[in-house]
Amino acid sequence: MCPAEDKVSRHTVAVVGGGVAGLVALKVLRDRGVDAHVYEREAVIGGVWNRTYKNVRLQQHKDDFKLPGTEWPEHTVDFPDAKAVEAYIAKFASEHKLTDAVTRDAELESCVFDETTTRWRLTFADRSVCIAQHIIVATGALGKPKKTDAAATFQSFHGEVMHSSEYYDAANFHGKDVLVVGGGSSAVEIAVDLARAADSCVMSCRSDPDWVFPRHGAFGESLRLCGSGGASPLWLRNLVARCTFRLKYGDLGKLKMKPAGAPLNRRIVVSDEFYPLVSHGAIDVRRGGIESVKGDVVTFVDGSNKRFDAVILCTGYSVATHSDSHPYLAAHLPAGAKLDFYLGCFLPDVRNCAFIGGCFGFAAVPRISELQAKAVANVITGATTLPSPETQRRDIARVLKFHVQRGNTCVYTANAYYRRLMEAAGELNSAALVDASVKLKGAGALAAVGAAVVRILHGKKDDRSGGIAIVAAGAAVLGGLANAVGRMKQKGAKDKKRRPARVDVTYTGDRAIEPSDSVTSMTKRSSGDESPKSPTGVLSERNSRDAADAAVTAPKFDPTMSEKSAELTNSRFKTPKALVQSEYDKWADTYEHDSLNKIGFASPKVCVDTLLKFCPPEGKKVLDVGAGTGLLGQMMTQRGHKAQVLDGMDLSPKMLQQLVKKGIYQEVKAHNMTTYPWPFDSNKYDGLMCNGVLIYVDDPNCLEEFVRVTKPGGVCVIMFRHDGYPDYEAKDMALRAAGKWELIHKSPDMRNFDTVEYDSDEDVWFNQWVFRVLETSA
């Protein structure tokens, strides 16, 4: 059974998950002008920070855990507690007005990609449906608690057994003997909590222990542990970490807690109090795991045993890198499979889908989510393209072979891999150049050390020390240059391929966009200065008639659309010409969301489909006439097509400001279509697309400009409404008779507003017309 129409929503991007990653993705996409909506299964946003245990604190420094565009409140400590983090997330959502684009209590049941329509269909437990071009999975690094195996071990235990996800504080454990099973982050933090309240606290660690980092170093300084894309290689950071542990705690081997691997090559576990409590016996660590459980007595692998009143299973959670964590994607993910991601967020074999925020290791989720969201936004808007699935798989295999942890969402600990994500996000010109700079600086440092050793061993007269010193200096200089060029933002190869557009708000002539030519001419015509028999006179007469008709009956439409959208819809988009610029300036912020999701504007997709059929844009120059917010260009790039040049022109500077954010247009002009000539060279474009705007243009002679700027043999894809074409028919026929263009296609009649009911549909039907400009027009 199909869902009711009022339960179907449509968005460019559907974000699954309203935690930190999902909210960050929403902000980044909105900043890029992309329509996005978040679906959160809980009643509140914020993810895991709404259900932590009482004494949890940030493991990362607050400056690493920083949400884009929102500052921590003044005087916040370096490692805030859960309540402070929860308040900070709420501040972020409020400052950027994100909650209006979040649906809560949305339990996702299935998510299926339709190859025919190239759309995702998300179905929720309440039978509501979302149709989206792209999905972003932002459900976090951790899934459901893993209880089954450990719970079976303690099935016969005569006492309380709970999972760490059910633990809040130590209040119920005063005077009890408690066993903590596990050695990860939850186990460490809960054991520290219990050591202050329980009679005894034993921790059972089956595998090699983790390095438990302090929040403050040996000299009291707050530690910054996370990868950040800096210059320090991982081996050097690990060396510094080992020194920190030695200075702070001495030899961990004396506590029987010395891990085998390097400190930063593992998961992040942080506590200032753990090692001191172990040292003083407040936490008793038993290595090797559990042998058996009988009644309330637990026997360990090392042969010891102890009676307990309660057991807390810190056995972890399912992870985002496993297909079983995403049952709603069962149609696209192999059952029981480990998921490997390109750049930590793209699955090579799943189209229009990205995963954000599922990172482990020494990486701060807000910053990683921001970079991933920017990388995804670049792909969605067409600013960049992904390599082929096979190329992605080869890259994944290479990364998994050499990275520091066994799972390619962990690699952001390493600055080298972090820099690759920065480049994909557009925050770095070239990760490869920065990598080279790190190696050159390292070589320079080694050469400097070599020069010093030569001088010590052979004295100042040895010429070799001078030569080595010159090599060291040269390597350092080259490294500095490579680093400077590599770290330039938005100035590198990507921008050479696609120069960011800027809005030119001047006419080719001597006037700027103010109450423009169309306003002046409208005033004259309404005063009777124009012959009623001329085409422009007919248009003025039609405008007056349409305004009267629109007042007769009001259409039925979504009451939740913006006030400006409702006003224009009620008028059947027959805004008086004098008000067009100001009305669309006011509508710019919500135009795309209202047009696609509230009004059901059908013609943009048809226009793009028609252009792709008659003028595939690859290697060609395309002009978007009446470009607005760049919706047509965005739709084109989302379909995987990119023109060599994509320019745009529109009356409304505010609409064009939204267009520029997409980063897919080059030359952009704010220009009145009835001011001639248009600010573009003759015979420049292979294809023009013009959707909807001609209903506002009062001079059919503008069709001459379509012909002028198009190359002979190029095509013009023009949307005419049924109530608009009669005013252009005489000019169209004159151009055909003069051999300037020919009609090569006219679409069937189509209704333009899918979700709006008018009493009379006469003025909301349209056709897409395709004209080929002929050689004789040159």
Secondary structure, 3 states (H helix, E strand, C coil): CCCCHHHEEEEEEEEECCCHHHHHHHHHHHHCCCCEEEECCCCCCCHHHHCCCCCCECCCCCCCCCCCCCCCCCCCCCCCEHHHHHHHHHHHHHHCCCHHHEECCCCEEEEEEECCCCEEEEEECCCCEEEEEEEEECCCCEEEECCHHHHHHCCCCCCEEEEHHHCCCCHHHCCCEEEEECCCHHHHHHHHHHHCCCCEEEEEECCCCCCCECCECCCCCECCCCCCCCCCCHHHHHHHHHHHHHHHHCCHHHHCCCCCCCHHHCCCCECCCHHHHHHCCCCEEEECCEEEEECCEEEECCCCEEECCEEEECCCEEECCEHHHCHHHCCCCCCCCECCCECCCECCCCCCEEECCCCCCCCCHHHHHHHHHHHHHHHHCCCCCCCCHHHHHHHHHHHHHHCCCCCCCCHHHCHHHHHHHHHHCCCCCCHHHHHHHHHHHHHHHHHHHHHHHHHHHHCCCCHHHHHHHHHHHHHHHHHHHHHHHHCCCCCCHHHHHCCCCEEECECCCCCECCCCHHHHHHHHHHCCCCCCCCHHHHHHHHHHHHHHHHCCCCCECCCCCCHHHHHHHHCCCCCCHHHHHHHHHHHHHHHHHHHHHHHCECHHHHHHHHHHHHCCCECCEEEEECCCCCHHHHHHHHCCCCECEEEEEECCHHHHHHHHHCCCCCEEEECCCCCCCCCCCCCCEEEEEECCHHHHCCCCCHHHHHHHHEEEEEEEEEEEECCCHHHCHHHHHHHHHCCCEEEEEECCCEECECCCECCCCHHHEEEEEEEEECHHHC
